[in-house]
Amino acid sequence: MTLEEIQALERRFLMPTYDRLPFYPVRGDGCYLYDASGKRYLDLFGGLAVNALGYSHPRVRAALRNDSEPLIHVSNLIYHPYQALVAQKLARWTGLDRVFFANSGTEVTEGAIKLARAYARKHQSGNPFERYEILAVENSFHGRTTGALAATWPEKYRAPFEPLLPGVRFVRLNDTAHLRQSFDSRVAALLVETIQGEGGVVPISEEFLRTGQELCRSHDALFILDEIQCGLGRTGRMFAYQRYELKPDVVLVAKALAGGLPLGAIVARDEVAQAFSAGIHGTTFGGGPVQCRTALAVLEALEAPGFLERVEQTGAYFREQLQRLRSRLPIIREARGEGLMLAAELAVPGKEVVQQALEAGLVMNCTQETVLRFLPPLILEPHHVDEAIGILEPILTRLQANSTNQAAKHFASTEAHA
Ligand SMILES: Cc1ncc(COP(=O)(O)O)c(C=O)c1O
């Protein structure tokens, strides 16, 4: 099928929920995607932080092609070996104890909200309204179901579906005083993305996180870190929060976990996990054998000696290059991020940059209208960074020149009217 044929069919038969780029890759290898004509594209988007090992990674392929174990699905009411093996790794890396598997980021957020309420109920008098509130942070994104969405900040996502889950309040971003004021005995959990992804690669300050953790401890509320986008090696550490040696009660992962198959996990401290019991929470597909076997392969790749160090080094080099561009192009307001979760915030909308980059063979993303966001495969190397900058620099230089010209014209016309 051609791109045009697919577009025509989709226009007729799909719900109009996505504004897709006109791009139809037919195969991938490493950090590259290829269209039907054989044109190569460097991928700095990684399927929205999912393809951490890029495309056709030998470990992922081997896990998927393990013909000796052909079971695709067995249900969560019987056994397969891989859930426990993945859980063991996640527990080891987080220093937490127990895992619940689901299918997506939204679903693990939703499950974590339920876990916080179940934990609160178990540890309080049993009065449902004694402790049930979730504190979330302004500018956050936690998912699209009515619970996860209630903890998601942008009005445009929430407004059409209100009323959403009651009992969610927002704290001002990185405002520790407001966080303190917002805490009271009704709070069951503080839910925070360690680095906000959809919000534009915005780091939560160490002070805010530390204060949140302390307040949770003193109020017997759960400190839940959403590492769905920033976790699993993305920042050059297994989890972004490990930069500050925090001790969350619950960590949420999804996206990169199973190399492109749908899998998410709630990882929790033992006492918290015990708030769930048989039948109280569940899913048909979550944690299936193929997903978990593939997740094991992904996790083994991430923990291979030197892997995370390379993410950190390549990320530092990429960030340096973005800083260099910023120093000569004022249209770039800020270059920020950690490891291979990076952003260049522009003074103008970035949609056009994404289109032009695609034409030139570079796949990337713009979030929050003006933030160019980079979430490449974690196997990215410095030569890929050079290639990407080689494509971006002329595009941004032209954008700079256009906006300078426009500003000059605007200035001239206001002068003429004065
Ligand atoms: C931090 C964070 N939490 C939750 C989600 C929701 O995950 P999913 O789209 O897998 O439901 C996302 C998705 O982008 C995310 O970035």
The ligand as an SDF file (V2000), in Angstrom:
LIG
                    3D

 16 16  0  0  0  0  0  0  0  0999 V2000
    5.1780   10.3440   31.9830 C   0  0  0  0  0  0  0  0  0  0  0  0
    4.0750    9.5890   31.2860 C   0  0  0  0  0  0  0  0  0  0  0  0
    3.1490    8.9690   32.0210 N   0  0  0  0  0  0  0  0  0  0  0  0
    2.1550    8.2770   31.4460 C   0  0  0  0  0  0  0  0  0  0  0  0
    2.0280    8.2030   30.0710 C   0  0  0  0  0  0  0  0  0  0  0  0
    0.9190    7.4090   29.4530 C   0  0  0  0  0  0  0  0  0  0  0  0
    1.4560    6.2710   28.8630 O   0  0  0  0  0  0  0  0  0  0  0  0
    0.6660    5.4700   27.7100 P   0  0  0  0  0  0  0  0  0  0  0  0
    0.5820    6.3610   26.5380 O   0  0  0  0  0  0  0  0  0  0  0  0
    1.5050    4.2380   27.5060 O   0  0  0  0  0  0  0  0  0  0  0  0
   -0.6620    5.1270   28.2560 O   0  0  0  0  0  0  0  0  0  0  0  0
    2.9680    8.8550   29.2740 C   0  0  0  0  0  0  0  0  0  0  0  0
    2.8500    8.8400   27.8080 C   0  0  0  0  0  0  0  0  0  0  0  0
    3.4240    9.6050   27.0850 O   0  0  0  0  0  0  0  0  0  0  0  0
    4.0180    9.5790   29.9000 C   0  0  0  0  0  0  0  0  0  0  0  0
    4.9270   10.2320   29.1820 O   0  0  0  0  0  0  0  0  0  0  0  0
  1  2  1  0
  2  3  1  0
  2 15  2  0
  3  4  2  0
  4  5  1  0
  5  6  1  0
  5 12  2  0
  6  7  1  0
  7  8  1  0
  8  9  2  0
  8 10  1  0
  8 11  1  0
 12 13  1  0
 12 15  1  0
 13 14  2  0
 15 16  1  0
M  END
$$$$
